[in-house]
Amino acid sequence: MPNPITRIYNGETNEFEDRPMTDDEFKSFKEYQLIKENEYKERKAKEIAKAALLERLGITADEAALLLQ
């Protein structure tokens, strides 16, 4: 399967060039996607943990914010 197409903009000529990604570009792209996916999962896990803690304490997020002031 060929690598995905990337679009490169040339500001000097005001033109776009569509071409397949090089192997290195595609590898970097996949690594970037993995990093972003992991960041998303971590953020969601923190949101779930926070909601569970607030539920256990029986308070809202606004009430918790008041306690931290």
RODO-2510 file (C-alpha; in nm, 4 decimals, decimal comma):
residues 69
     n   res          X          Y          Z
     1     m     0,0000     0,0000     0,0000
     2     p     0,1484     0,3372    -0,0958
     3     n     0,2036     0,6073     0,1620
     4     p    -0,0693     0,8699     0,2079
     5     i    -0,0640     1,1882     0,0039
     6     t     0,0746     1,5040     0,1612
     7     r     0,0084     1,8575     0,0413
     8     i     0,2986     2,1025     0,0352
     9     y     0,2387     2,4752    -0,0122
    10     n     0,5013     2,6850    -0,1891
    11     g     0,4616     3,0443    -0,0725
    12     e     0,6894     3,1792    -0,3437
    13     t     0,4871     3,0405    -0,6331
    14     n     0,1540     3,0317    -0,4453
    15     e     0,1046     2,6705    -0,5574
    16     f     0,0297     2,3405    -0,3877
    17     e     0,2099     2,0166    -0,4564
    18     d     0,0416     1,6854    -0,3767
    19     r     0,2763     1,3905    -0,3450
    20     p     0,3073     1,0656    -0,1502
    21     m     0,4790     1,0983     0,1877
    22     t     0,8303     0,9655     0,2074
    23     d     0,8843     0,6688     0,4371
    24     d     1,0424     0,8973     0,6999
    25     e     0,7535     1,1459     0,6797
    26     f     0,4999     0,8656     0,7135
    27     k     0,6856     0,7190     1,0118
    28     s     0,6906     1,0616     1,1807
    29     f     0,3220     1,1087     1,1022
    30     k     0,2310     0,7739     1,2615
    31     e     0,4428     0,8556     1,5696
    32     y     0,2684     1,1933     1,6003
    33     q    -0,0731     1,0254     1,5761
    34     l     0,0247     0,7779     1,8474
    35     i     0,1436     1,0578     2,0770
    36     k    -0,1805     1,2519     2,0270
    37     e    -0,3899     0,9382     2,0839
    38     n    -0,2048     0,8695     2,4108
    39     e    -0,2504     1,2313     2,5230
    40     y    -0,6231     1,2018     2,4524
    41     k    -0,6489     0,8773     2,6502
    42     e    -0,4608     1,0298     2,9451
    43     r    -0,6856     1,3375     2,9416
    44     k    -0,9994     1,1213     2,9336
    45     a    -0,8686     0,9013     3,2176
    46     k    -0,8074     1,2127     3,4303
    47     e    -1,1584     1,3410     3,3548
    48     i    -1,3093     1,0072     3,4569
    49     a    -1,1006     0,9940     3,7764
    50     k    -1,2012     1,3513     3,8630
    51     a    -1,5695     1,2758     3,8056
    52     a    -1,5424     0,9615     4,0206
    53     l    -1,3761     1,1552     4,3019
    54     l    -1,6385     1,4292     4,2922
    55     e    -1,9097     1,1621     4,2964
    56     r    -1,7512     0,9941     4,6004
    57     l    -1,7267     1,3280     4,7794
    58     g    -2,0800     1,4165     4,6784
    59     i    -1,9883     1,7625     4,5494
    60     t    -1,9918     1,9393     4,2152
    61     a    -1,6879     2,0711     4,0280
    62     d    -1,7918     2,4263     4,1199
    63     e    -1,8045     2,3351     4,4885
    64     a    -1,4618     2,1720     4,4647
    65     a    -1,3247     2,4884     4,3039
    66     l    -1,4596     2,6906     4,5963
    67     l    -1,2722     2,4653     4,8386
    68     l    -0,9459     2,5321     4,6576
    69     q    -0,9702     2,9093     4,6729
***
